[in-house]
Every structure is written in C-alpha cells, then in structure tokens.
C-alpha cells in the first residue's frame, strides 16, 4: 500500500518551508508513549514510508513480552507506516529544525494493524460515521509536578517553586500557587502554541502541585493526538526546569489522584445538531441510552480507563474520584456527570478515566460503551441526586478483576473494539500485573516481617 503522492508532496513542501533537517516518526504504543524512528528529512521523503515490527504493540510497560503471543505473527513481521499529514508539527524544544508526525500502521496487504491504538479508535469512529454521526469530545487532563526523583524507593515530593519553598497545603484553584511555576507554564504554553495544541484553561487542582489542563472540544482522533503530544510536551518542559511531570493516577499516598475526564456528545453530521438534546432542550432518548450503555459496559472496559496496577489506588470514595457508574446532573461524586449546559452543549462527562490511560484507547472505549447503549436501547439507572460516595462500589477494585471483566465481556464489545486487540491488550496487562505481583513492598517488610 503506497502513500498518497499528494500527501507526501505536501509534507515535502512543509519541510522545505520550515527548513526541517530531522523528522521524529511517532507511533503511539499500547501505553500511550511514543515509539518510532528519528531520520533525516531528505531520507523521509525519498523512502516514503517506514517499517517497524508489529511486536512493538505487545510490549509491556516494563519492556517485557506477554506469555501468550499467539495474537501476532510468530515471524515478527514488519508493519508499513504511513504518515498522517494532519499531525505534522515542529518540535519546539529541538535544537535543530525538527518535525514530528504521527503514523498509522498497515500490513503489507493494505489492511490496518487492528491492535494499533489509533486503529482501534478509528474503528469505533467509523461505526459512528456509518450512522451519520460524529462524536465531539473535550478531555480534561490532571497531572502532578514533582521534584526530580532517581530512587524509585524514595517517596515523591512537591517541587520548589519561585518562593523557594515546596507546596504543602491544599491549593484548589489557587492562582498564586500556579504562579509559583510561571516560567515552566510559559514554556508549556509556548510549546503548545507552536504545536497547535488547543488547550483552553489551566487550573490548580486539589493536590500539592497538581494541575489540570482543559482542551477545547473537537474531533475525537484529533483530541487523542493532542493529548498524546501534550503529555510528551509537559514531561519535556518539566525536565528543562529541573522537575518531573507525572501522569500516574495516584503518585502520592495522601493526595488525590489524577484523572482524564472526558466530556462527550454526538452531533448529526448533516445538520450539526447535538443529538443529546430534544427540540425542547430536554434530554433525548438517544442521550439516555448512551448513558445506559456507559453504565452497562464501564465495568467491562475498566482496564482501558484504569490500565495500571496503580490506577486502582485512585478509585476511592471522596477526593472527586468516582467509585461507581452512577449518573447525575452537576454532581461530581458520580462516574457520569451531566454538566449544566444549553441544548447545543449537552454532554456527559466520564470521570472514571485516569490520567495514565492511553488517550486513543480511553476515547475508543467510552465511545464504544455509549454506542452500544444506543444500539441496544439500554435504559440508564435512576439519576443519582445525592452523593454517589454513599453507594456501593460498582467498579472493579483491581487490574486483575478489570481484565477478567474485559475478557468475559459480551461479544458485541469485543467486535467493536476488535477481537485481536482485546486478546493482545489483556495478555499485555496480565503480564504487567504478574510482574508487579512478584515485587515485595516496603509495607510488607515493615508490618509483616516480624509480626506474622
């Protein structure tokens, strides 16, 4: 499958206009990190495509491989990578003029690699497109700034701000607390502007040096690309200011976790109307079925929203972290919040997703759940009008439970996400869980060594 000549000509002209000398060819992996190659710009245009082994999509976060590799070709075949020219951007922190471009992955016969995260999301979006619909999403991404830490056994600490002191007290929505890190955020905003990342507002969240960036609403694939690039950008900017930025779901024992809340709605591609609202502005039946689908399928897709063993430390009552899939209007204790909005802005916010989730897979999963609710006419449970923290847990409490739910999920969900993808993802995450389970923690040494 050859690359469209118009696309490669556009990329070549863009390189010349910006005097690009190197190209970072990016592929988002299962964790949501960048894989790929860095090659000279002239070589990129001449070769018109790269090759990478399909095996990279079944590598664990520790660099290991799952015990079951039967879902990939045993010959470790190469994929053909095609650049998506819509993702072409400069790397603003590079010393030499450098471009970055996200690639899609195909087999030699032209079929998309169905275990690639971008392919999984595109498959779900195609199902919406067949019905004449287009999802609109807006992620809100939380993260912590922390002091550099090269010893994994040493607890993390908040970084030193302009005052020369680390943040200790809770500073929710604190303006001065954000200003402590003005030089860093100036760089982040400059980097985002250079990469055309549509970030909206910056706020200080509840935790010490915990921040939140909101993205403007838009196309799901484009927003997944932006979150992918934003994470990379923030980590790079933080290191240039002698600190780390972490998107771990729960990096501090006594601080709130970090989420990636996803606002979502559906518009009719012909009329542009929001299908979540009736003509009189009320909640449409389609909207209620969408919420019903989220409630029905969230437990089965939890491992895509909370993909790591650490993720489940965040899912605890209080601290604005949901413990179930209840829904409610302007209620931040529920997993599915419906913000106050006019009919054109009607949406539901999935508050279950962790900041550590792969944005492509998290968006694919939440949109898949809602779509199945519409297809199957699933009615939601009654609206939660009080605190959902007073209700029982309705979500898996561990990665092991979540993976079991995914593997035993209805065939309709497996078909929508891709059967080979589900097998590969479950195998990867099971290997990660088993690797973690072999580690003896300091808590066990402290409380069990001499007491049992």
For each residue, the residues with C-beta under 8 A, 3 or more apart:
1: 80 82 106 108 109 110
2: 48 49
3: 7 8 48 49 82 83
4: 7 8
5: 8 9
6: 9 10
7: 3 4 10 11 83 85
8: 3 4 5 11 12 45 48 83
9: 5 6 12 13
10: 6 7 13 14 85
11: 7 8 14 15 44 45 83 85 88 101
12: 8 9 15 16 45
13: 9 10 16 17
14: 10 11 17 18 20 85 88 99
15: 11 12 18 19 20 23 41 44 45 99
16: 12 13 19 20
17: 13 14
18: 14 15 90 97 99
19: 15 16 97
20: 14 15 16 23 41 90 97 98 99
21: 40 41 96 97 98
22: 38 39 40 41 94 96 97 98 99
23: 15 20 38 39 40 41 44 98 99 100 101
24: 34 36 38 91 98 99 100 101
25: 36 37 38 39 44 50 81 83 101 103
26: 34 35 36 100 101 102 103
27: 34 35 36 52 56 81 102 103 105 116
28: 32 33 34 35 102 116 117 118 228 358 360
29: 32 33 34 35 56 57 59 117
30: 57 58 59 117 358 361 424 425 428
31: 61 307 358
32: 28 29 117 228 231 357 358 359 360 361
33: 28 29
34: 24 26 27 28 29 228 232
35: 26 27 28 29 52 56
36: 24 25 26 27 50 52 81 103
37: 25 50 52
38: 22 23 24 25
39: 22 23 25 43 44 50
40: 21 22 23 43 44
41: 15 20 21 22 23 44 45 99
42: 45 46
43: 39 40 46 47
44: 11 15 23 25 39 40 41 47
45: 8 11 12 15 41 42 48
46: 42 43
47: 43 44 50
48: 2 3 8 45
49: 2 3 80 81 82
50: 25 36 37 39 47 80 81 103
51: 78 79 80 81
52: 27 35 36 37 56 78 79 81 105
53: 56 76 77 78 79
54: 57 72 73 76 77 78 79 105 113 115
55: 58 59 65 69 72 76
56: 27 29 35 52 53 59
57: 29 30 54 72 113 115 116 424
58: 30 55 65 66 69 71 72 115 424 427 428
59: 29 30 55 56 63 64 65 428
60: 63 64 65 66 428 431 432 435
61: 31 308 432
62: 432 435
63: 59 60
64: 59 60 431 435
65: 55 58 59 60 69 431
66: 58 60 69 424 427 428 430 431
67: 427 430 431
68: 71 423 427
69: 55 58 65 66 72 74 427
70: 423
71: 58 68 115 420 423 424 427
72: 54 55 57 58 69 76 115 424
73: 54 76 77
74: 69
75:
76: 53 54 55 72 73
77: 53 54 73 107 108
78: 51 52 53 54 108
79: 51 52 53 54 105 106 107 113 116
80: 1 49 50 51 105 106 107 108
81: 25 27 36 49 50 51 52 103 104 105 106
82: 1 3 49 103 104 105 106
83: 3 7 8 11 25 87 88 101 102 103
84: 87 101 102 103 104
85: 7 10 11 14 88 101
86: 222
87: 83 84 100 101 102 225
88: 11 14 83 85 99 100 101
89: 99 100 101 194 195 196 229
90: 18 20 94 97 98 99 100 194 195
91: 24 94 98 99 100
92: 190 191 194 195
93: 191 236 237 240
94: 22 90 91 97 98
95:
96: 21 22
97: 18 19 20 21 22 90 94
98: 20 21 22 23 24 90 91 94
99: 14 15 18 20 22 23 24 41 88 89 90 91
100: 23 24 26 87 88 89 90 91 229
101: 11 23 24 25 26 83 84 85 87 88 89
102: 26 27 28 83 84 87 118 225 228
103: 25 26 27 36 50 81 82 83 84
104: 81 82 84 112 116 118 119
105: 27 52 54 79 80 81 82 112 113 116 118 119
106: 1 79 80 81 82 110 111 112 113
107: 77 79 80 110 111 112 113
108: 1 77 78 80
109: 1
110: 1 106 107
111: 106 107 114
112: 104 105 106 107 116 119 122
113: 54 57 79 105 106 107 116 119
114: 111 119 120 123 418 420 421
115: 54 57 58 71 72 119 120 418 420 421 424 425
116: 27 28 57 79 104 105 112 113 119 120
117: 28 29 30 32 120 121 358 360 361 364
118: 28 102 104 105 121 122 221 224 360
119: 104 105 112 113 114 115 116 122 123 418
120: 114 115 116 117 123 124 360 361 364 417 418 421
121: 117 118 124 125 220 221 224 360 361 363 364
122: 112 118 119 125 126 221
123: 114 119 120 126 127 364 416 417 418
124: 120 121 127 128 364 367 368 371 416 417
125: 121 122 128 129 135 220 221 367
126: 122 123 129 130
127: 123 124 130 131 371 416
128: 124 125 131 133 134 135 266 367 371
129: 125 126 132 133 134 269
130: 126 127
131: 127 128
132: 129 268 269 270
133: 128 129 266 267 268 269 275
134: 128 129 219 266 267 268 269
135: 125 128 220 264 265 266 367
136: 217 218 219 220 264 265 266 267 347
137: 217 218 219 220 223 262 263 264 363 367
138: 214 215 216 217 218 223 262 263 264 347
139: 214 215 223 227 260 261 262 263 359
140: 212 213 214 215 259 260 261 262 263
141: 212 213 214 215 227 230 231 247 260 355
142: 205 210 211 212 258 259 260 355
143: 210 211 212 213 234 245 246 247 258 355
144: 156 207 208 209 210 211 245 246 248 251 252 255 258
145: 158 159 181 184 209 210 211 238 243 244 245
146: 149 156 157 158 159 209 243 244 245 246 251
147: 156 157 158 159 160 166 243 244
148: 242 243 244
149: 146 152 154 156 157 244
150:
151: 154
152: 149
153: 442
154: 149 151
155: 252 253
156: 144 146 147 149 246 251 252
157: 146 147 149 166
158: 145 146 147 166 167 168 208 209
159: 145 146 147 166 181 209 243
160: 147 164 165 166
161: 164 165 166 167 180 181 209
162: 179 180 181 182 183
163: 180
164: 160 161
165: 160 161
166: 147 157 158 159 160 161 208 209
167: 158 161 171 177 180 208 209
168: 158 208
169: 208
170: 206 207 208
171: 167 174 176 177 204 208
172: 204 205 206
173: 203 204
174: 171 177 178 204
175: 178 179 204
176: 171 179 180
177: 167 171 174 180 204 209
178: 174 175 181 182 185 202 203 204 211
179: 162 175 176 182
180: 161 162 163 167 176 177
181: 145 159 161 162 178 184 185 209 241
182: 162 178 179 185 186
183: 162 186 187 241
184: 145 181 187 188 237 238 241 243
185: 178 181 182 188 189 202
186: 182 183 189 190
187: 183 184 190 191 237 240 241
188: 184 185 191 192 233 234 237
189: 185 186 192 193 199
190: 92 186 187 193 194
191: 92 93 187 188 194 195 233 236 237
192: 188 189 195 197 199 230 233
193: 189 190 196 197
194: 89 90 92 190 191
195: 89 90 92 191 192 229 233
196: 89 193
197: 192 193 215 226 229 230 233
198: 215 216 218 226
199: 189 192 202 213 214 215 216 230
200: 213 214 215 216
201: 213 214
202: 178 185 199 211 212 213 214
203: 173 178 211 212 214
204: 171 172 173 174 175 177 178 210 211 212
205: 142 172 210 211 212 256 258
206: 170 172 210 255 256 319 320
207: 144 170 210 252 255 256 258
208: 144 158 166 167 168 169 170 171 252 255
209: 144 145 146 158 159 161 166 167 177 181
210: 142 143 144 145 204 205 206 207 255 256 258
211: 142 143 144 145 178 202 203 204 205
212: 140 141 142 143 202 203 204 205
213: 140 141 143 199 200 201 202 230
214: 138 139 140 141 199 200 201 202 203
215: 138 139 140 141 197 198 199 200 218 223 226 227 230
216: 138 198 199 200
217: 136 137 138 223 263
218: 136 137 138 198 215 222 223
219: 134 136 137 222 223
220: 121 125 135 136 137 223 224 363 367
221: 118 121 122 125 224 225
222: 86 218 219 225 226
223: 137 138 139 215 217 218 219 220 226 227 359 363
224: 118 121 220 221 227 228 359 360 363
225: 87 102 221 222 228 229
226: 197 198 215 222 223 229 230
227: 139 141 215 223 224 230 231 260 359
228: 28 32 34 102 224 225 231 232 359 360
229: 89 100 195 197 225 226 232 233
230: 141 192 197 199 213 215 226 227 233 234
231: 32 141 227 228 234 235 247
232: 34 228 229 235 236
233: 188 191 192 195 197 229 230 236 237
234: 143 188 230 231 237 238 245
235: 231 232 238 239 244 245
236: 93 191 232 233 239 240
237: 93 184 187 188 191 233 234 240 241 245
238: 145 184 234 235 241 243 244 245
239: 235 236 242 243 244
240: 93 187 236 237
241: 181 183 184 187 237 238
242: 148 239
243: 145 146 147 148 159 184 238 239
244: 145 146 147 148 149 235 238 239
245: 143 144 145 146 234 235 237 238
246: 143 144 146 156 251
247: 141 143 231 258 355 356
248: 144 251 258 308 310 355 356
249: 257 258 259 306 308 310 311 313 314 354 355 356
250: 257 258 310 311 313 314
251: 144 146 156 246 248 255 258
252: 144 155 156 207 208 255
253: 155
254:
255: 144 206 207 208 210 251 252
256: 205 206 207 210 314 319 320 321
257: 249 250 313 314 315 316 319 321 354 355
258: 142 143 144 205 207 210 247 248 249 250 251 314 354 355 356
259: 140 142 249 314 320 321 351 353 354 355
260: 139 140 141 142 227 353 354 355 357 359 362
261: 139 140 349 350 351 353
262: 137 138 139 140 349 350 353 362 363 366
263: 137 138 139 140 217 339 347 348 349
264: 135 136 137 138 347 348 349 350 366 367 370
265: 135 136 274 275 276 345 346 347 348
266: 128 133 134 135 136 274 275 276 286 290 370
267: 133 134 136 272 273 274 275
268: 132 133 134 271 272 273 275
269: 129 132 133 134 272
270: 132
271: 268
272: 267 268 269
273: 267 268 277 344
274: 265 266 267 277 343 344 345 346
275: 133 265 266 267 268 284 286 287
276: 265 266 283 284 286 287 290 346 347 348
277: 273 274 281 282 283 284 287 343 344 346
278: 281 282 283 284 343
279:
280:
281: 277 278 342 343
282: 277 278
283: 276 277 278 287 288 338 346
284: 275 276 277 278 287 288
285: 288 289
286: 266 275 276 289 290 374
287: 275 276 277 283 284 290 291 346 348
288: 283 284 285 291 292 379 380
289: 285 286 292 293 373 374 376 377 378 379 380
290: 266 276 286 287 293 294 348 370 371 373 374
291: 287 288 294 295 327 336 338 348 370 373 380
292: 288 289 295 296 373 378 379 380 381
293: 289 290 296 297 369 370 371 372 373 374 376 378
294: 290 291 297 298 325 327 336 348 350 366 369 370 373
295: 291 292 298 325 326 327 336 373 378 380 381
296: 292 293 369 372 373 376 378
297: 293 294 300 301 368 369 372 373 409 413
298: 294 295 301 302 305 325 335 352 369 395
299: 302 325 394 395 396 402 405
300: 297 405 406 408 409 410 413
301: 297 298 304 305 365 366 368 369 406 409 413
302: 298 299 305 306 352 395 396 402 405 406
303: 306 307 396 399 402 403 405 406 425 426 429
304: 301 307 357 358 361 362 364 365 406 425
305: 298 301 302 311 350 352 353 354 357 362 365 366
306: 249 302 303 311 312 314 315 352 353 354 356 357 396 399 402
307: 31 303 304 311 354 356 357 358 361 399 429
308: 61 248 249 311 354 356 399 432
309: 312 398 399 432 433 436
310: 248 249 250 313 314 356
311: 249 250 305 306 307 308 314 315 354 356 357 399
312: 306 309 315 396 397 398 399 402
313: 249 250 257 310 316
314: 249 250 256 257 258 259 306 310 311 321 354
315: 257 306 311 312 321 322 323 352 395 397
316: 257 313 319 321 323
317: 321 323 389
318: 321 389
319: 206 256 257 316
320: 206 256 259 332 333 351
321: 256 257 259 314 315 316 317 318 351
322: 315 325 326 333 334 335 351 352 388 395
323: 315 316 317 335 388 389 391 393 394 395
324: 334 335 388 391 392 393 394 395
325: 294 295 298 299 322 335 336 352 394 395
326: 295 322 333 334 335 336 381 384 388 391 394
327: 291 294 295 334 335 336 337 338 348 380 381 383 384
328: 331 333 334 336 337 338 383 384 385 388
329: 337 338 340 383
330: 337 338 339 340
331: 328 334 337 384 385 388
332: 320 337 351
333: 320 322 326 328 384 387 388 389
334: 322 324 326 327 328 331 337 351 384 388
335: 298 322 323 324 325 326 327 350 351 352 388 394 395
336: 291 294 295 325 326 327 328 348 349 350 351
337: 327 328 329 330 331 332 334 348 349 351
338: 283 291 327 328 329 330 346 347 348 349
339: 263 330 347 349
340: 329 330
341: 345 346 347
342: 281 345 346
343: 274 277 278 281 346
344: 273 274 277
345: 265 274 341 342
346: 265 274 276 277 283 287 338 341 342 343
347: 136 138 263 264 265 276 338 339 341
348: 263 264 265 276 287 290 291 294 327 336 337 338 370
349: 261 262 263 264 336 337 338 339
350: 261 262 264 294 305 335 336 353 366
351: 259 261 320 321 322 332 334 335 336 337
352: 298 302 305 306 315 322 325 335 395
353: 259 260 261 262 305 306 350 357 362 366
354: 249 257 258 259 260 305 306 307 308 311 314 357
355: 141 142 143 247 248 249 257 258 259 260
356: 247 248 249 258 306 307 308 310 311
357: 32 260 304 305 306 307 311 353 354 361 362
358: 28 30 31 32 117 304 307 361 362
359: 32 139 223 224 227 228 260 362 363
360: 28 32 117 118 120 121 224 228 363 364
361: 30 32 117 120 121 304 307 357 358 364 365 425
362: 260 262 304 305 353 357 358 359 365 366
363: 121 137 220 223 224 262 359 360 366 367
364: 117 120 121 123 124 304 360 361 367 368 417
365: 301 304 305 361 362 368 369 417
366: 262 264 294 301 305 350 353 362 363 369 370
367: 124 125 128 135 137 220 264 363 364 370 371
368: 124 297 301 364 365 371 372 413 416 417
369: 293 294 296 297 298 301 365 366 372 373 413
370: 264 266 290 291 293 294 348 366 367 373 374
371: 124 127 128 290 293 367 368 374 375 416
372: 293 296 297 368 369 375 376 378 412 413 416
373: 289 290 291 292 293 294 295 296 297 369 370 376 377 378
374: 286 289 290 293 370 371 377
375: 371 372 412
376: 289 293 296 372 373 412
377: 289 373 374
378: 289 292 293 295 296 372 373
379: 288 289 292
380: 288 289 291 292 295 327 383
381: 292 295 326 327
382:
383: 327 328 329 380
384: 326 327 328 331 333 334 388 391
385: 328 331
386: 390
387: 333 390
388: 322 323 324 326 328 331 333 334 335 384 391
389: 317 318 323 333
390: 386 387
391: 323 324 326 384 388 394
392: 324
393: 323 324 397
394: 299 323 324 325 326 335 391
395: 298 299 302 315 322 323 324 325 335 352
396: 299 302 303 306 312 399 401 402 405
397: 312 315 393 401
398: 309 312 401 402
399: 303 306 307 308 309 311 312 396 402 403 429 432 433
400: 403 404 433
401: 396 397 398 404 405
402: 299 302 303 306 312 396 398 399 405 406
403: 303 399 400 406 407 426 429 430 433
404: 400 401 407 408
405: 299 300 302 303 396 401 402 408 409
406: 300 301 302 303 304 402 403 409 422 425 426
407: 403 404 422 426
408: 300 404 405
409: 297 300 301 405 406 413 414 422
410: 300 413 414
411: 414 415
412: 372 375 376 415 416
413: 297 300 301 368 369 372 409 410 416 417
414: 409 410 411 417 418 419 422
415: 411 412 418 419
416: 123 124 127 368 371 372 412 413
417: 120 123 124 364 365 368 413 414 421 422
418: 114 115 119 120 123 414 415 421 422
419: 414 415 422 423
420: 71 114 115 423 424
421: 114 115 120 417 418 424 425
422: 406 407 409 414 417 418 419 425 426
423: 68 70 71 419 420 426 427
424: 30 57 58 66 71 72 115 420 421 427 428
425: 30 115 303 304 361 406 421 422 428 429
426: 303 403 406 407 422 423 429 430
427: 58 66 67 68 69 71 423 424 430 431
428: 30 58 59 60 66 424 425 431 432
429: 303 307 399 403 425 426 432 433
430: 66 67 403 426 427 433 434
431: 60 64 65 66 67 427 428 434 435
432: 60 61 62 308 309 399 428 429 435 436
433: 309 399 400 403 429 430 436 437
434: 430 431 437 438
435: 60 62 64 431 432 438 439
436: 309 432 433 439
437: 433 434
438: 434 435
439: 435 436
440: 444 445
441: 444 445
442: 153 445 446
443: 446 447
444: 440 441 447 448 449
445: 440 441 442 448 449
446: 442 443 449
447: 443 444 451
448: 444 445 451 452
449: 444 445 446
450:
451: 447 448
452: 448
